[in-house]
Amino acid sequence: MVCVFIMGKENDPANRPPERIRVGISSCLLGDTVRYDGGHKHNRYITKLLSGFFEFVSTCPEVAIGMGVPRPPIRLVGDPQSPRAVGIKDPTLDVTDALDTYAGASVEKVRLLSGYIFKRGSPSCGMARVKVFGSKGARMSGGTGIFARRLIGEIPLMPVEEEAGLTDPALRENFIARVFVYRRWQAMTAAGITPAKLVEFHTRHKMLIRCHGTVAYAQLDRLAADAGAEVVEGLAGEYVALLMETLSRPASREQHGTVLAELAGYLKRDIDPRDQAELARLIDEYRLGRVPLVVPITMLKHHFRRSPNAYAVHQYYLEPHPEALQLRNFI
């Protein structure tokens, strides 16, 4: 079966960064009229803001397997762990195998992407909590769309989210940060990974990792330290698997506060006591939920511009994604 991928809508070239990151997406979220009823689920946040930084590669698996528009609606039935995708009005219509086959044929193309945004609730593309119906019509939760299940299973490291998750500031920031980390990893490995490159990658991501878990951070630190003593390709696979699992858990205010305080420590010899006290106050204000993360981050970056620290200023934690996305204004 031929994989059908449609390029997403693009912004004015003059307003784009040099390179946009390629991210997969359900076609209906871009405004394509591919829904079963001929409609769409256009998401303006995705097409108006994210499209300036992401190059969307879209597909509608139900259209791709030949169901057409409009088409008979389908739903998931049976065991939530392995449901079937069948027609609502005509239960003899079963497209489970066709959707799974299409997903399998798409894997190698999707593997080149740096993330995926799925349509919530879709029997083909829903990432989680898709409605599943029992034999007598009883409704259960916990299902995953047939297409999404295959892709997530085949490419477990790839950051994924549903468009509904992008409305939650913490989930939105976490997903987009992971996409940028994953893209940097892909670029590094494509150029040929070496022990030195792995150590540099880990060093620049240390603070970002630390705010997601100290235990995992220690494990990743040991893996990076062992890079010169083991076969780097095998160790790198273990490293990135733990890295992406760790980053998938959004950091708490307390975790961010700990990292902010550690970064502030690199300025103790360079800023006067009043500035130190002001920075400490802003970090505490963030911990208490009185200001967003962007406030102490902005102050830290201000001081590091005036008093650069070779280690701190190269931490991706200070700017894990473009400031124009304003993701830290809301967490």
Phi, psi and omega in degrees: 000136180279133178281131180252112178239129185249129179292139181285172180294146184243149176277173173305126182305330182293339183260002184271149170290168184304322181220125175266149182274133181280122183228134177283156182200151173289129188304324184297336181287342177271359181098003178290134184276074184240006179292162183302332181262011180086005181263196180213178177226052184308128179247110186291329177299319180292311187278334183267327183248303184296330182294345175286344183238337179246137171263107187279133176245109191250157174205150169242104185299329180292321175291319184298331179271006173095017182284336176080177179220125352290172184208163177297132179291149179238165176211166177271137179224156175098215182287124179303335180281339179207065184285167174252149177258108185231164181293144178286314181274331181235091183298347178282347176281111181233113183248017182303308185293323180295318179293319180293320178295318178297319178298316179298322179288341182269347190305312185295325176289318181292329180300336180280348180277170183247006179174173180210136175248116183261160177274121181300139173080354183286135178292346175256320188248354181299133185277326183199159175057031175285139180298134176234134184253138177281178183296334180256016176091357179296136184263133177237170177240178175097007180276162175232138180301148187301313181295313181297318181302316183293316181295315180296322179292323182280331184231068188293340181280338185294128176297133180226151176201158173264157181300330178294326178295335181288349177278345178268118185306318182290316179294321179299310181296319181296315180298312184292323176299318180294324178299316181293320177297313182297320179295320177296321177296314179301316181296319180295313183290328178295328180279351181104105184282141176226163177305318181296319180293320179296317179297317179296317178302312181296318182299318182285341180258004187306310183293324178296317179295317186299326181283000176252354178158121183287326180294311178297324178300315180297320179295316180293325178299318180293320179298316179296322180294331181274359187303326182278347185257347183237170175295115192296327182297315179292318179295323180297322178297318177295320181297309186290329177297315179290323179301307185291327175296317181296314183289344182289347179263112181305139180285148178273168176299321180296318179295316176299318182301320179297317180291320178300317180295323178294318177296321178299330180298333179286354181254358188303324182274353189246345179238153186284167184303325180293318177293322177299316181294320179295318179295316178298321179296318181293324177295318177295320178299321177294314179306324183275358178080019183269339177223155177281167184301329183300334184292302177294328178298315180299319179294319177299314180296324177300312182291324180290333174293322181279330182225076185300141173237121189304323181282310187294316187291344179263007178283124178296341179304324182292333177205076183286345180208164184302138179301329183300338178286341175056033185291330182271005175284348189234009179234000000 
